[in-house]
């Protein structure tokens, strides 16, 4: 059996105390604690001076949300942009002008009101619908941004010594009333 040898390293007293408390809480020996910490940094190829930011679960949920948002955007593009464009092109080819008469966008009939070409009206409707869709998407994006701001900066988890942890909203009454008014107008 190999002989266990020890070596001394000089640390400031405050750092030594912090390390000893950490080591006692998670490991059997100080050597095991130091080995595990060094292995962690070497295995994950990160520097101890880097900040990791949010934890892995938070990052995973954010990535999943963004991926699902991208999927919904792609589905929306397929549904609302590709198909209507195809339909408009088909309408365009169906409306190919005959050799005898050149079609006009608007024709005036004898003493009657101006009638619009059906292709022209459907195109205008499609443009208006696209404008409305873009406005709704912008409003939704702003609302989501407001929700994210509240969720990540105003809400915090309060751990209770009795029972389950609770969620606390750190917002003034004026901010809450302002938020309510904005939501009513949308």
C-alpha positions in Angstrom: 0.0 0.0 0.0 1.5 3.4 -1.1 2.3 5.8 1.6 0.1 8.9 1.6 2.2 12.0 1.6 1.0 15.5 2.2 2.3 18.9 1.1 1.6 22.4 2.4 0.4 25.4 0.4 0.1 28.8 1.9 -3.3 30.5 1.6 -4.7 33.5 3.3 -6.7 32.6 6.5 -10.0 33.8 5.2 -9.6 31.7 2.0 -8.6 28.7 4.0 -11.7 29.0 6.2 -14.0 29.3 3.2 -12.4 26.3 1.5 -12.6 24.2 4.7 -16.3 25.0 5.1 -17.0 24.2 1.5 -15.0 21.0 1.7 -16.8 19.8 4.9 -20.2 20.4 3.4 -19.6 18.4 0.2 -16.7 16.1 0.6 -15.1 13.7 3.0 -11.6 15.2 2.8 -10.0 18.4 1.6 -7.9 16.5 -0.9 -11.1 15.0 -2.5 -12.6 18.5 -2.7 -9.6 20.0 -4.4 -9.3 17.0 -6.9 -12.9 17.3 -7.8 -12.8 21.0 -8.4 -9.6 20.7 -10.6 -11.2 17.8 -12.5 -14.3 19.9 -13.1 -12.4 22.8 -14.6 -10.1 20.6 -16.7 -12.9 18.3 -18.0 -15.2 21.2 -18.9 -12.4 23.3 -20.4 -13.4 26.4 -18.6 -11.5 29.0 -16.7 -12.3 29.5 -13.0 -12.2 33.3 -13.8 -15.2 32.9 -16.2 -18.7 33.5 -15.1 -21.1 30.8 -16.3 -24.1 33.1 -16.1 -27.5 31.4 -15.8 -27.5 27.7 -14.8 -27.9 24.9 -17.3 -31.6 24.4 -16.7 -32.3 28.0 -17.4 -30.3 28.0 -20.6 -32.0 24.7 -21.7 -35.5 26.2 -21.2 -34.5 29.4 -23.0 -33.1 27.4 -26.0 -36.2 25.2 -26.1 -38.5 28.2 -26.1 -36.5 29.8 -28.9 -36.5 26.6 -30.9 -40.3 26.3 -30.5 -40.7 29.9 -31.5 -38.6 29.3 -34.6 -40.7 26.3 -35.5 -43.9 28.3 -35.1 -42.4 31.1 -37.3 -41.5 28.7 -40.0 -44.9 27.1 -39.9 -46.4 30.6 -40.1 -44.2 31.4 -43.1 -45.3 28.3 -44.8 -48.9 28.9 -44.0 -49.2 32.6 -44.6 -46.5 33.5 -47.1 -45.7 30.6 -49.4 -49.3 29.4 -50.0 -50.8 32.9 -50.6 -47.9 33.7 -53.0 -48.6 30.4 -54.9 -52.3 31.2 -55.0 -51.5 34.7 -56.3 -49.3 33.3 -59.0 -52.0 30.8 -60.0 -54.5 33.6 -60.2 -52.1 35.7 -62.3 -51.6 32.8 -64.8 -55.4 32.3 -64.9 -55.8 35.9 -65.7 -53.5 35.8 -68.7 -54.9 38.4 -71.2 -56.6 37.3 -74.3 -55.2 38.5 -77.6 -58.3 40.5 -78.5 -58.8 42.7 -75.4 -56.3 44.0 -72.9 -57.7 43.8 -69.4 -57.7 46.9 -67.2 -57.6 47.1 -63.5 -60.7 49.2 -63.4 -63.4 49.4 -66.1 -66.1 51.9 -66.4 -69.4 50.5 -67.6 -72.2 52.5 -69.2 -73.6 54.7 -66.4 -72.7 52.1 -63.7 -70.2 52.3 -60.8 -66.6 51.4 -61.3 -66.0 47.7 -60.8 -62.7 46.4 -59.7 -60.8 43.5 -61.2 -61.1 40.4 -58.9 -57.4 39.8 -58.9 -56.7 43.4 -57.9 -59.1 43.2 -55.0 -57.7 39.9 -53.7 -54.2 41.3 -53.9 -55.2 44.4 -52.0 -56.9 42.2 -49.4 -53.8 40.1 -49.1 -51.6 43.2 -48.6 -54.0 44.5 -46.0 -54.0 41.2 -44.2 -50.2 41.1 -44.3 -50.0 44.6 -42.8 -52.5 43.5 -40.0 -50.5 40.4 -39.4 -47.2 42.3 -39.1 -48.9 44.8 -36.7 -50.2 41.9 -34.6 -46.8 40.2 -34.6 -45.1 43.4 -33.5 -47.6 43.8 -30.7 -47.1 40.2 -29.6 -43.3 40.7 -29.6 -43.6 43.8 -27.5 -46.0 42.0 -25.1 -43.6 39.0 -24.9 -40.7 41.4 -24.1 -42.7 43.0 -21.3 -43.6 39.6 -19.9 -39.9 38.5 -20.1 -38.9 41.8 -18.3 -41.4 41.1 -15.5 -40.6 37.4 -15.3 -36.8 37.8 -15.1 -36.4 41.1 -13.3 -39.5 41.5 -11.1 -40.3 38.0 -9.9 -38.2 36.2 -7.4 -38.5 33.0 -5.5 -38.7 33.3 -1.7 -37.8 30.2 0.3 -39.9 29.8 3.4 -38.7 27.9 6.4 -42.2 26.4 6.6 -43.8 24.9 3.5 -43.0 25.3 -0.2 -41.1 28.2 -1.7 -43.3 31.1 -2.9 -43.0 33.5 -5.8 -42.8 37.2 -5.0 -43.5 40.1 -7.4 -41.3 43.1 -6.7 -43.3 45.8 -8.5 -44.8 49.1 -7.3 -48.5 49.8 -7.4 -48.0 52.5 -10.1 -46.1 50.0 -12.3 -48.8 47.4 -11.9 -51.5 49.9 -12.8 -49.5 51.1 -15.8 -49.1 47.5 -17.0 -52.9 46.9 -16.5 -53.7 50.0 -18.6 -51.3 48.9 -21.4 -52.9 45.4 -21.5 -56.4 46.9 -21.6 -55.6 49.0 -24.7 -54.2 46.0 -26.6 
